[in-house]
């Protein structure tokens, strides 16, 4: 995966640019894994926050592989609360 191409897209079509990547061996299989991190504020903007606690929102992640092929996936984020609450 080419980390520079990875974006997270919210329901309104706005995107959260990736903040940073790391390459630890998370699952201890001897191979380095690629982790992509997004800044919470940018994710909040992409999903249309503020959202009420216990609400859910669909997001998509997309990018390119190192040979240049496209990948994409989707999942649901659940809002568990806000720091002010």
C-alpha positions in Angstrom: 0.0 0.0 0.0 1.2 3.5 -0.8 0.6 5.4 2.4 0.7 8.8 0.7 -2.5 7.9 -1.3 -4.7 6.7 1.7 -7.8 8.8 2.5 -10.8 8.4 4.8 -14.1 9.7 3.4 -17.2 10.5 5.4 -20.8 10.4 4.4 -20.8 14.0 3.0 -17.9 13.2 0.7 -15.4 15.2 2.7 -12.0 13.5 3.4 -9.6 13.3 6.3 -6.0 13.3 5.0 -3.8 10.8 6.7 -1.7 12.1 9.6 1.1 9.6 9.8 2.1 6.0 9.3 4.0 3.4 11.4 5.4 0.0 10.5 5.6 -2.1 13.6 5.1 -5.9 13.7 1.6 -5.8 15.4 0.7 -9.4 15.0 4.2 -10.8 15.8 4.5 -12.8 12.5 7.9 -11.4 11.7 6.6 -9.0 9.1 6.2 -5.3 9.5 2.6 -4.2 9.4 1.5 -0.8 8.0 -0.7 1.3 10.3 -2.3 4.5 9.0 -3.4 7.2 11.6 -5.9 10.0 11.0 -6.1 13.1 13.2 -9.3 13.0 15.3 -10.3 16.5 14.3 -10.0 15.8 10.6 -12.1 12.6 11.0 -14.7 14.6 13.0 -14.9 17.1 10.1 -15.1 14.3 7.5 -18.0 12.6 9.3 -19.9 15.7 10.0 -19.4 16.2 13.8 -20.7 17.0 16.2 -22.8 13.9 16.4 -24.9 12.7 19.3 -23.4 10.0 21.5 -24.3 6.4 20.5 -24.8 7.4 16.9 -23.1 5.7 14.0 -21.7 6.9 10.7 -20.4 5.1 7.6 -16.9 5.9 6.4 -14.8 4.6 3.5 -11.0 4.2 3.1 -9.3 4.2 -0.2 -5.8 4.4 -1.8 -3.4 2.7 -4.1 -1.1 -0.3 -3.7 2.6 0.1 -4.4 2.3 -1.4 -7.9 -0.5 1.2 -8.6 -3.7 -0.8 -8.2 -6.6 0.7 -6.3 -8.1 -0.6 -3.0 -11.1 0.5 -1.0 -13.0 -0.6 2.1 -15.8 0.7 4.3 -16.9 0.4 7.9 -19.1 2.1 10.6 -17.8 4.4 13.3 -19.7 4.6 16.5 -19.6 7.8 18.6 -19.2 6.8 22.2 -19.2 10.3 23.7 -17.6 13.7 23.6 -14.9 15.1 26.0 -17.3 17.8 27.0 -19.9 15.3 28.2 
